Amino acid sequence: MTRQEHKNILTFLDTVLKGAHRPLDIEADAIIRAYFKRNPDAAYCLTMMAMELAGPRDLETHAKPKRRGWLPMLMRSRQA
């Protein structure tokens, strides 16, 4: 993960949470916390999905972290 991708995630979360002024539903909160406790990857998956759904209003602010796998590397080497 690049420094910019790290910053993008933190900026996105700050932006989303800054607007959260609804009263807390205690029962819903308990369900969500219990699910995240059982499934630690859920927070990552939901954050990435929310960033995608928010759309690329500003690509630098809402950029999706790049995958660093073998396929993109293979494609780059073919083009060269």
Buried (B, 14 or more C-beta within 10 A) or exposed (E): EEEEEEEBBEBBEEEEEEEEEEEEEEEEEEEBEEEEEEEEEEEEEEBBEEBEEEEEEEEEBBBEBEEEEEEEEEEEEEEE
